[in-house]
Amino acid sequence: MRGKLLPGVALTLTFVAGCTSSVDRVGGEAAPAGSPAGSASPSTSVAPAPTSSAPSAPATRSNTPGAPATRTSGPAAQVSEIRRTNWPDAVIQNLRFCAEADPVRFRNGSNGLDVPCRILPDGARPVYAEFIVEEPANAPSTEDALVLVELGNRDAARRQALVPVQLADNGRDRYAWPVILGDDSSASGNQVMTFVSYRVVGQNVEATVRRLDGGTETRRWRKADGSGNWERY
């Protein structure tokens, strides 16, 4: 329903994901390390306020001798609609990774099925950036989100994925693009690849992952086609 990823955007945002095992986390741009995902009402953003804001107007001083200086504040920064998402209770369309009917309806961070799909597990938080092109091309650009989702029970085989989420054409519904898959877990399910941290770099995604053998490495993905599929490079 949407077009291509936005080319040439020189924007880098980092987010630290909660791993499925107890490990040290590195601080991220979006929130302190290990911050809980938390719940919020639909009118309250669970993400931090935008990093950019309008500067305040300079202080002005009265011509009257001895009068105190007065300061007029500039307009408050607007919170984008995608940042208002209550992720633990989000409704996301086209999220086929969760292997259930469309849309996926999360409640308290899980879809509640026997083989659950959990959004932002272990205190992970979303990354916000304008990295998916709006259609039509002259439409106002809006922020998109990159969120961590995990499919499977903790005592069985499970898998993680990074999910790009964009507002639908109506400006309200949340719509998932093709996901970035983590590796399959071990046959017994006791070893799982996890996304330790992830960020948007221009039109690409970069992440630090913990492999099945416990080692860490940096992986990068870029758009593979106009449908939003990803490839490692």
VMD Tcl script that draws the C-alpha trace (Angstrom):
set ca {
  {0.00 0.00 0.00}
  {2.97 2.24 0.45}
  {5.85 2.89 -1.90}
  {9.55 2.77 -1.58}
  {11.87 3.40 1.32}
  {13.02 7.00 1.47}
  {16.35 7.34 -0.35}
  {19.12 9.58 0.87}
  {17.83 10.26 4.38}
  {20.81 11.06 6.59}
  {19.05 10.07 9.80}
  {20.44 7.68 12.40}
  {18.42 6.53 15.40}
  {19.45 3.75 17.77}
  {17.44 1.60 20.09}
  {18.47 -1.06 22.54}
  {16.35 -4.17 22.55}
  {15.76 -6.34 25.58}
  {17.29 -9.76 25.01}
  {15.49 -12.96 25.86}
  {18.23 -13.90 28.34}
  {19.64 -11.92 31.20}
  {22.43 -9.87 29.66}
  {23.87 -6.40 30.05}
  {22.21 -3.84 27.81}
  {23.83 -0.80 26.25}
  {22.07 2.57 26.48}
  {20.11 3.64 23.44}
  {18.96 6.91 21.93}
  {15.29 6.24 22.56}
  {15.41 5.27 26.25}
  {17.76 4.28 29.06}
  {19.00 0.71 29.00}
  {16.49 -1.81 30.30}
  {13.57 0.63 30.41}
  {10.26 -1.24 30.54}
  {7.96 -1.02 27.54}
  {5.14 0.15 29.81}
  {1.48 0.71 29.05}
  {-0.19 3.99 28.33}
  {-3.53 5.33 27.30}
  {-4.00 5.94 23.56}
  {-3.59 9.66 24.15}
  {-0.21 9.21 25.81}
  {2.91 8.38 23.88}
  {4.89 5.42 25.22}
  {7.91 6.72 23.34}
  {10.01 9.72 24.30}
  {9.20 13.10 22.86}
  {10.71 13.93 19.45}
  {14.37 14.86 19.53}
  {13.72 18.06 17.61}
  {11.73 20.98 18.92}
  {11.15 24.58 18.00}
  {13.65 26.90 19.69}
  {12.35 29.31 22.29}
  {12.15 32.97 21.39}
  {14.95 35.07 22.83}
  {14.33 37.01 26.01}
  {12.92 40.51 25.51}
  {13.54 43.33 27.94}
  {11.16 46.19 28.67}
  {12.33 49.71 27.85}
  {11.26 50.74 31.32}
  {14.32 50.95 33.59}
  {14.28 48.32 36.29}
  {11.57 46.20 34.62}
  {12.29 42.44 34.72}
  {13.15 40.57 31.54}
  {10.31 38.55 30.05}
  {10.66 35.41 27.92}
  {8.17 34.14 25.38}
  {8.32 30.42 24.68}
  {8.09 29.10 21.14}
  {5.43 26.59 20.07}
  {5.59 23.14 21.67}
  {6.92 20.31 19.54}
  {4.21 18.13 18.02}
  {4.25 14.41 18.81}
  {3.82 12.34 15.64}
  {0.86 9.97 15.42}
  {3.09 6.90 15.25}
  {4.73 7.92 18.56}
  {1.30 7.96 20.18}
  {1.02 4.22 19.62}
  {0.31 2.22 22.76}
  {2.52 -0.66 21.62}
  {1.59 -3.24 24.31}
  {-2.04 -2.95 23.13}
  {-1.38 -2.12 19.48}
  {-3.42 -3.41 16.55}
  {-1.13 -4.00 13.56}
  {-2.23 -5.02 10.09}
  {-0.27 -7.27 7.73}
  {1.99 -8.67 10.48}
  {2.21 -12.17 8.99}
  {5.20 -13.05 11.17}
  {2.81 -13.64 14.06}
  {1.05 -16.41 12.07}
  {-2.53 -15.45 12.82}
  {-5.49 -13.69 11.22}
  {-5.04 -10.08 10.12}
  {-4.84 -7.75 11.99}
  {-2.76 -8.83 14.98}
  {-4.22 -7.53 18.25}
  {-1.81 -7.28 21.15}
  {-2.96 -7.10 24.77}
  {-0.43 -6.38 27.50}
  {2.33 -7.07 25.00}
  {1.10 -10.44 23.66}
  {-1.46 -11.72 21.19}
  {-2.48 -14.33 23.77}
  {-2.31 -17.41 21.56}
  {-0.94 -20.81 22.55}
  {2.14 -19.98 20.50}
  {2.32 -16.31 21.48}
  {3.67 -13.35 19.58}
  {5.10 -10.71 21.92}
  {5.80 -7.12 20.98}
  {8.80 -5.26 22.44}
  {9.79 -8.09 24.82}
  {12.00 -7.57 27.87}
  {11.84 -3.79 27.89}
  {12.71 -3.22 24.23}
  {11.52 0.06 22.71}
  {10.78 1.26 19.18}
  {13.02 3.36 16.97}
  {11.31 6.23 15.13}
  {12.49 7.61 11.79}
  {11.13 8.66 8.41}
  {12.50 5.75 6.41}
  {9.48 4.58 4.37}
  {8.29 6.70 1.45}
  {4.79 8.13 1.56}
  {2.40 7.60 -1.34}
  {1.59 9.65 -3.29}
  {5.05 11.15 -3.52}
  {3.83 14.65 -2.61}
  {2.04 13.46 0.55}
  {3.29 14.93 3.83}
  {6.00 12.71 5.27}
  {5.30 10.98 8.58}
  {7.48 9.10 11.03}
  {7.67 5.31 10.89}
  {8.63 2.84 13.60}
  {10.92 -0.16 13.89}
  {9.84 -2.56 16.64}
  {11.06 -5.90 17.98}
  {8.64 -8.86 17.97}
  {9.22 -12.41 19.23}
  {7.22 -15.49 18.20}
  {7.15 -18.63 20.35}
  {7.07 -19.82 23.94}
  {10.00 -19.20 26.26}
  {10.42 -22.92 26.98}
  {10.35 -23.91 23.29}
  {11.78 -22.84 19.95}
  {11.19 -19.16 19.26}
  {12.35 -16.49 16.85}
  {12.73 -12.71 16.82}
  {12.12 -10.21 14.03}
  {12.42 -6.47 13.47}
  {9.15 -5.06 12.14}
  {8.89 -1.76 10.20}
  {5.52 -0.18 11.03}
  {3.92 2.69 9.14}
  {0.66 4.58 9.40}
  {-1.90 3.47 6.82}
  {-3.31 5.87 4.26}
  {-6.08 6.89 6.67}
  {-3.46 8.22 9.10}
  {-4.73 6.03 11.96}
  {-4.17 2.32 11.38}
  {-0.75 0.72 11.91}
  {0.57 -1.30 8.98}
  {3.55 -3.71 9.02}
  {6.00 -3.98 6.14}
  {8.06 -7.14 5.48}
  {10.04 -8.03 8.58}
  {13.76 -8.57 9.17}
  {14.02 -12.13 10.46}
  {16.43 -13.35 13.08}
  {17.99 -16.80 12.75}
  {16.03 -19.94 13.58}
  {16.53 -21.17 17.12}
  {18.35 -24.41 17.86}
  {16.41 -27.64 17.41}
  {15.80 -27.94 21.15}
  {14.83 -24.27 21.44}
  {17.34 -23.55 24.19}
  {19.54 -21.32 21.97}
  {17.97 -18.26 20.38}
  {19.39 -15.45 18.26}
  {18.41 -12.10 19.78}
  {18.59 -8.50 18.60}
  {20.67 -6.70 21.24}
  {20.28 -3.26 19.63}
  {19.01 -1.85 16.34}
  {18.90 1.44 14.48}
  {17.83 3.08 11.24}
  {20.70 4.50 9.18}
  {19.33 6.43 6.21}
  {17.17 3.91 4.37}
  {18.91 0.88 5.90}
  {18.74 -1.01 9.20}
  {21.73 -1.95 11.34}
  {21.63 -4.22 14.39}
  {23.88 -5.90 16.91}
  {22.77 -9.50 17.33}
  {23.69 -12.27 19.74}
  {24.13 -15.50 17.78}
  {23.20 -19.01 18.91}
  {26.80 -19.61 19.99}
  {26.67 -16.58 22.31}
  {28.90 -14.37 20.20}
  {27.81 -10.94 18.97}
  {28.10 -9.36 15.55}
  {26.81 -6.37 13.59}
  {24.43 -7.04 10.72}
  {23.05 -4.66 8.10}
  {20.04 -4.85 5.84}
  {18.90 -2.79 2.89}
  {15.81 -2.67 0.72}
  {15.78 -5.56 -1.75}
  {12.84 -4.45 -3.90}
  {9.95 -2.01 -4.17}
  {7.74 -4.20 -1.98}
  {9.83 -3.49 1.11}
  {11.61 -6.85 1.38}
  {15.06 -6.79 3.01}
  {18.43 -8.32 2.21}
  {21.65 -8.51 4.22}
  {24.72 -6.81 2.80}
}
mol new
graphics top color blue
foreach p $ca { graphics top sphere $p radius 0.5 }
foreach p [lrange $ca 0 end-1] q [lrange $ca 1 end] { graphics top cylinder $p $q radius 0.2 }
display resetview
